[in-house]
């Protein structure tokens, strides 16, 4: 790059031999400051010097439009960063949806492979002790409920967990006795019968309720309700589910409120709370 400098600047320092530009040899190409390729056609006007500098020593002031270009590049970079964050979020959501879809497909495949069925329950007998309908004083009745549980599944076992279970017998809105469901494992296509003891304490019945129960006993049809809430886990091969709650309600009619009472009719309904 060549730079023209006016002659009123002080002349550059000279080294070595002294050259007078007013000498008879006015050809600048003869000066050691000029390369041999400098032709006579490019000679500068008289009274001026031509100084050659390396490109890495030439400093330029950037034009004003460079600031606008810098702002434009910064905005583009910000938009790229925003797009990259949005793309990462979309990728994470797509991954979660894919995992949920795979889990749903696996659950559906397991469902169709195992064909799970709800267990069924029935109340075989319900004996009563200590329930006095002729006295207004509190009583402590005791019940022995014989329950049959049936697992109709061919590849699924049911694990009944006694801890956290609850069984209650009531007459209308009056609770008579409470107990628990025993813990046991029930294999596929298995029928298990068991007896659970229910006890009440300080049961006080109103005169109207005692009169109603006595009249029902005379007719040989006393309606009672048995409610059970049982935590269970289902096992299929090496896979065991989390604990779910099975809720059973049995409406039963007995012929008397005595130890040798017989079940006249009964009907049990089941509901499963998965979460």
C-alpha positions in Angstrom: 0.0 0.0 0.0 1.4 3.4 -0.9 0.7 6.6 1.1 1.3 10.1 -0.2 2.6 12.6 2.3 2.8 16.4 1.7 6.2 17.9 1.5 5.6 20.3 4.4 6.0 17.3 6.8 9.6 16.9 8.0 11.4 14.5 5.7 11.9 11.0 6.9 15.3 10.1 8.4 17.9 9.0 5.9 20.3 6.3 6.5 23.5 5.5 4.8 24.3 7.6 1.8 22.8 11.1 1.4 20.6 11.6 -1.6 19.6 15.1 -2.7 16.2 15.0 -4.5 17.2 18.3 -6.2 20.2 16.6 -7.8 20.4 16.0 -11.5 19.1 12.4 -11.0 15.4 13.2 -10.3 14.2 9.7 -10.9 12.8 8.4 -7.6 13.2 4.9 -8.7 16.9 5.3 -8.2 16.3 6.0 -4.5 16.8 3.0 -2.1 13.3 3.8 -0.7 11.7 2.5 -3.8 11.7 -1.0 -5.0 13.1 -1.9 -8.3 9.7 -2.6 -9.7 8.6 1.1 -9.2 8.2 2.3 -12.8 8.8 5.8 -14.0 5.1 6.1 -15.0 4.1 6.1 -11.3 6.4 8.7 -10.1 4.9 11.1 -7.6 4.8 14.8 -8.3 7.8 16.8 -7.4 8.0 17.8 -3.7 6.3 14.7 -2.4 7.6 11.5 -0.8 6.3 8.0 -1.2 6.6 5.8 1.9 5.8 2.1 1.8 4.6 0.4 5.1 3.8 -3.2 5.8 0.0 -4.0 5.9 0.1 -5.0 9.5 1.3 -1.5 10.5 -1.5 0.3 8.7 -4.3 1.4 11.1 -7.7 2.4 9.7 -10.7 4.0 11.3 -13.7 1.7 10.7 -16.5 3.3 8.8 -19.8 4.2 10.7 -21.8 1.4 9.0 -19.7 -1.2 10.8 -21.5 -0.3 14.1 -24.8 -1.0 12.4 -23.4 -4.3 11.1 -22.2 -5.2 14.6 -25.6 -4.6 16.1 -27.2 -6.6 13.3 -24.8 -9.5 14.0 -25.6 -9.3 17.8 -29.3 -9.5 17.1 -28.8 -12.5 14.8 -26.7 -14.2 17.5 -29.4 -13.6 20.1 -32.1 -14.9 17.8 -29.9 -18.0 17.2 -29.5 -18.6 20.9 -33.3 -18.2 21.5 -34.0 -20.7 18.7 -31.4 -23.1 20.1 -33.1 -23.0 23.6 -36.5 -23.5 22.0 -35.2 -26.4 20.0 -33.7 -28.0 23.1 -37.1 -27.6 24.9 -38.9 -29.1 22.0 -36.4 -32.0 22.0 -37.0 -32.6 25.7 -40.7 -32.6 25.3 -40.5 -34.9 22.4 -38.4 -37.3 24.4 -40.8 -37.2 27.3 -43.8 -37.8 25.0 -41.9 -40.7 23.4 -41.2 -42.3 26.7 -44.8 -41.9 27.8 -46.0 -43.4 24.5 -43.6 -46.4 24.9 -44.9 -46.9 28.5 -48.5 -46.8 27.3 -47.7 -49.2 24.5 -46.0 -51.6 26.9 -48.9 -51.3 29.4 -51.4 -52.0 26.6 -49.4 -55.0 25.4 -49.2 -56.3 29.0 -52.9 -55.8 29.4 -53.8 -57.7 26.3 -51.3 -60.5 27.1 -52.6 -61.0 30.7 -56.2 -60.0 30.3 -56.5 -59.0 34.0 -59.9 -59.4 35.8 -61.0 -58.0 39.1 -61.2 -60.4 42.1 -64.6 -61.2 43.5 -65.7 -61.5 47.1 -68.6 -63.0 49.0 -69.7 -63.2 52.6 -70.3 -66.8 53.7 -71.4 -66.2 57.3 -71.7 -63.4 59.9 -72.1 -64.5 63.6 -73.0 -61.9 66.3 -72.1 -61.9 70.0 -72.9 -59.4 72.8 -75.4 -57.2 71.0 -78.2 -56.4 73.5 -81.2 -54.7 72.0 -83.3 -54.7 75.2 -81.0 -52.4 77.2 -80.1 -48.7 76.5 -76.7 -49.1 78.1 -73.6 -49.2 75.8 -72.6 -52.6 74.5 -69.5 -54.2 73.0 -70.7 -56.4 70.2 -68.4 -58.9 68.4 -68.8 -60.2 64.9 -67.0 -63.1 63.0 -67.2 -62.6 59.3 -66.3 -65.5 57.0 -65.2 -64.0 53.6 -64.3 -65.8 50.4 -61.9 -64.2 48.0 -61.6 -65.5 44.4 -58.8 -64.6 42.0 -60.0 -65.4 38.5 -56.7 -64.5 36.7 -54.5 -67.3 35.3 -51.2 -65.4 35.3 -51.7 -62.8 38.0 -51.1 -63.2 41.8 -52.6 -60.9 44.4 -50.7 -59.9 47.5 -53.1 -58.7 50.3 -51.3 -56.4 52.8 -52.9 -56.5 56.2 -51.2 -53.3 57.4 -53.4 -50.3 56.6 -56.5 -52.4 56.0 -59.9 -51.8 57.7 -63.1 -53.8 57.9 -66.3 -52.5 59.6 -69.9 -53.7 60.2 -72.7 -51.2 60.4 -76.5 -51.0 60.7 -77.7 -48.0 58.8 -75.6 -45.1 59.9 -74.5 -46.8 63.2 -71.1 -48.4 63.2 -71.2 -51.6 65.3 -67.7 -53.1 65.1 -64.3 -52.8 63.4 -61.4 -55.1 62.4 -58.7 -55.7 59.9 -58.2 -57.8 56.7 -55.6 -60.5 57.2 -52.4 -60.5 55.1 -51.9 -63.3 52.6 -50.8 -64.1 49.1 -53.3 -65.4 46.6 -52.0 -67.3 43.6 -53.5 -67.4 40.1 -57.0 -69.1 39.8 -57.2 -69.4 43.6 -60.1 -69.2 46.0 -59.2 -68.3 49.6 -61.7 -68.3 52.6 -60.8 -66.7 55.9 -62.5 -65.4 59.0 -61.9 -61.9 60.4 -62.9 -60.8 63.9 -64.6 -57.5 64.4 -65.1 -55.8 67.8 -67.0 -52.8 69.0 -66.7 -50.8 72.2 -69.2 -48.4 73.8 -71.8 -48.9 71.1 -74.9 -46.9 72.1 -78.0 -47.3 69.9 -81.0 -44.9 70.0 -84.4 -46.3 71.1 -85.7 -46.1 67.5 -82.7 -48.0 66.1 -83.0 -50.7 68.8 -86.7 -51.0 68.1 -86.1 -51.2 64.3 -83.4 -54.0 64.7 -85.6 -56.0 67.0 -88.5 -55.8 64.5 -86.2 -56.9 61.7 -84.9 -59.8 63.8 -88.4 -60.9 64.4 -89.0 -61.0 60.7 -85.8 -63.0 60.2 -84.2 -60.4 58.0 -81.7 -58.0 59.6 -79.9 -55.8 57.0 -76.2 -55.1 57.7 -73.4 -53.6 55.7 -69.8 -54.8 55.7 -67.2 -52.3 54.3 -63.5 -53.3 53.7 -60.6 -51.2 52.5 -57.5 -53.4 51.6 -54.2 -52.4 50.2 -53.0 -54.9 47.6 -50.2 -55.4 45.1 -50.5 -57.3 41.9 -47.7 -59.6 40.7 -47.3 -61.0 37.1 -44.1 -63.0 36.8 -41.2 -60.8 37.9 -43.2 -57.6 37.7 -45.0 -56.3 40.8 -47.2 -53.2 40.7 -47.3 -50.4 43.3 -49.8 -50.7 46.1 -53.4 -50.0 45.2 -56.5 -50.0 47.4 -59.3 -52.4 46.9 -62.6 -51.3 48.5 -65.3 -53.9 49.0 -68.9 -53.2 50.2 -71.2 -56.1 50.9 -74.8 -55.8 51.7 -75.8 -58.8 53.8 -79.1 -59.9 55.4 -79.0 -62.3 58.4 -81.9 -64.1 60.0 -80.9 -63.2 63.6 -78.3 -61.3 65.7 -77.0 -64.5 67.3 -73.8 -66.6 67.2 -75.6 -69.1 64.9 -77.1 -66.6 62.5 -77.4 -67.5 58.9 -76.9 -65.4 55.8 -80.2 -64.9 54.0 -78.8 -62.9 51.1 -75.6 -61.0 50.3 -74.2 -59.0 47.4 -70.6 -57.5 47.3 -69.3 -54.8 45.0 -65.7 -53.8 44.4 -63.9 -50.7 43.5 -60.1 -50.2 42.9 -58.3 -46.9 43.7 -55.2 -47.1 41.6 -53.6 -43.9 43.1 
